[in-house]
């Protein structure tokens, strides 16, 4: 495939500023990835933009374990953007043209390109309030509140709102961003994503052909670009390439920095249950099928620095891991207490044990049980990350009410000193902003920590994570993905 003229791409991205950040990350990490063989993919995109299950035709794999995993597109680029003015119907038509051109040159699907477009509160603030009020879904539990509300600092985020919270190494205040748009670009081939970034930046070329770039001058200003990768073994390969001091301790099969696989088939709900219209399992909003935003959802985006030295209980880059960094401890931080796997004789080398462990649903009350020391070794009071999430993450019948689309990153964004560090690029699709706020509170479980005297170092993953940016977006149905409601103004 001829993916365009490299000099044109370079020149365009140099002019585009922040888009070049994602290009650099793609070029740095791309050589460690490979394109999975995907055959038999659907060619008709769903009206639910983020429902791409039919476009991942590689059947779920177990990779030698008893758990099924569905690996997503290998590369993802998040582009946030601000509007310079209120879009017109002509701008809406141009957005539709640009998205249609992408799908003409790069067929929809993980093997080529998947594109989502979502919109933040500032976008809806540009529209007539009465129009937004007429079409924006509201909470079923409180009809005075919209499904889209701005993100707040999480309970363990560093923020003036949390004066008692600090982090050991990356003590960075979280920023609640105010972007109008979020583009999510996904695909297995980093060259395709680079080509699209350059086209957005004005290269005028797509897949080696002359194609007019989007006419966005004076309308859209990109504010950040972030790269995420997800493939078995990539974190360890990147760590070794950059001589990271914990490279030998990352499990060779893991697609995540922290050594476990997060892409389990049973860990996410079916896409319809995450929409405003919902399903029989759960319907959390006033939306019904046929409404303007029926198949829409809330997309939360955050950017998280990982303290991998602390995760492996390393005082500094020269010190070996300590006792809190052994495999059985890390398993309890990530999943449940007590440890769900014993690990190998050497608790550090190659992760100290398997990466592919079951994402078991132990119900909404399990975290409180272990916080009291019930069922733990020596009645130690502790909680696992997964136990805490399951307090509020599922419907009454056990169906997950979210689709998480998180994965590793490796960049310098927001890092003190400007040095590349492992990241968690996190996005999730949920039925309402309030649902995510509750889910994030459950993840922290500070109420149980305080009630039962759980030590901070025995409460999941919170101390290893520094969220530096957060924002909520509304991701509309595909049929309204180009500047929604503009045609009604």
C-alpha positions, 0 to 999 in steps of 0.5 A: 500500500502506498500511504502517501508522500512522507515529505508531505506528511512531515511538512503538514504535521510540522505545521499542525503542532500537536498532531505531530506528537501522535505521529512520533509515538506511532513511529516509536512504537509501531515497529514493535507491533504486527497486524493480526490476520482479520478476515470476514469482518462486517462491512456495515458499521453500526449506528452505535459508533463504538460498537466494533465487535463485528469488525474484529473478525479474529475470534476471541482467543485464550492464548493458552489460558482458560479465559477468552480475550478479544484483542482490539485494534492495535493502535489508537489515536485520541485527538482533542480539539476546540472550535474557533466558532459555531459550526454551520450546516456547511461545516456539518456537510464538510465533516460528513464529507471528510468522514466519508472520504476516510471510509472510502479510502480506508474501509471501516474495520480494525484492519484499516481504520475505525473513526469515532467522533464525540462532543464535549459540553462546550460544543453543546453550549454553542447551540440554542439551549432550547434545542439542546433541552429538547433532544438531550437525554436526561437521567431516569433517576433525576429528569432535571439532569442531563446524561452529559455532565462535566467530569470531576476530579476523582476521589484520589486525583491530585486536586484542590478539591482533594486537599488530603490526596498526594502521590509518591512520585507524580504529584500532578494536579488533574485538569478538567479539559474543555474541548469541543470535540474528540476524534478517536482513530483506531487501526492495526496499521500505524502507517494508516493512522499517520496518513490520516493525521497528515491529511487532517493537518492539510497534506492533501493526500490520502493513500497516495492520492490527491484528496482535499484535506478537511476545510477546517481552517478557522473552525477546528484547532487541535489541542492534544494528540495521544497514542495508545497501543494494545498487543500481547507483549508490546509493553515489555518490548517497549520497556526493553527498547528504552532500557526501563529499569523494570523491563525484566519484571513485565510479563512477556504475554501482557498487553498492559504495563502492569502485567495482566490482560485487560481485554477479557470478553466477559469484562465488557457489556454488549454495546446497546446496554451502554447507550442512552436507549439501554436494553432490558438489562438496564435503562438509565436515561429517558431516551428511547429508540427513535430519539435523536441520541438514542444510540449515543453514549457518554465517552469519558477520556482521561490521561494517566501516568503510571508509577511503575517503580512504585508498582514493583516496590522499587525505591529508585531505578537502581534498587531491586523490587521489594516485598510489596512488589511480588507477584501475589501482591500485584495480583491482589492489587489488580483483581481480588484478595486473596490472590487468585494465582500463586505465581512462579518460584521467582516472584519477579522475573517475567512478571512472576506469574501468568498475565492471563487470569480470569476477570471474575464477577464476585458481586457488588459486596465482595470489596466490603467483605475483604475490607473487613478481612473476611476471607483474606489471608490472616484476615488482612483488610484489603481490596482489589481494583476489580472488587471495587469496580464491581460495587457499581459496574454491573446491572442486577443480572450481572451484565457490565454497563460499560465498555472500557477501551483503555491501553498503554501509552508511552510519552512525556505528556504532563510528566514533570521533567518532560521524560517519556513514561508509561501511561494508561490512555483510558476511555470508557463508554457508559450510559451517563456521566453520573454512572461514571462518577459513581463508578470512579468513586467505587474504584477508589472506595475511600468510604470502605477504606475509612470505615474499616481502616484499610491501609492505603497500600492495601487499596487496589491500584489508586496510589500508582495512578496519577490522572492528569486530564479528564473530560466527558463527551457525548458520542452520538449515534453514527447517523448524527456524528457530524456536528449533531443538532446543527441541521436543526438550528 
